[in-house]
């Protein structure tokens, strides 16, 4: 569809339609204008975030990140008091925390990036 034809459908000038096309190319077009263009073309605008990985993977990774931070922080404190635990014990505590976070999905799960 030419910019003249698009302009006619949008009831704007050809130049304004060309400016919309240019703003789309540069990534500066607004969702409102994209929706107007879609409707003028008898189409629906879909705006979505599409995860690069499965949601389960994303949540598990975040749970692991938080568990590592929590256990490492506690372990540092315990080490200062000469009460450090064995690496196997630390790994098990991290795994237990990950599983708990996956079950309960605490609000603080997304505080860390």
Secondary structure by P-SEA (a helix, b strand, c coil): ccaaaaaaaacccaaaaaaaaaaaaaccccaaaaaaaaaaacbbbbbbbbbcccaaaaaaaaaaaaaaaaaaaaaaaaaaacccccaaaaaaaaaaaaaaaaacccccccccc
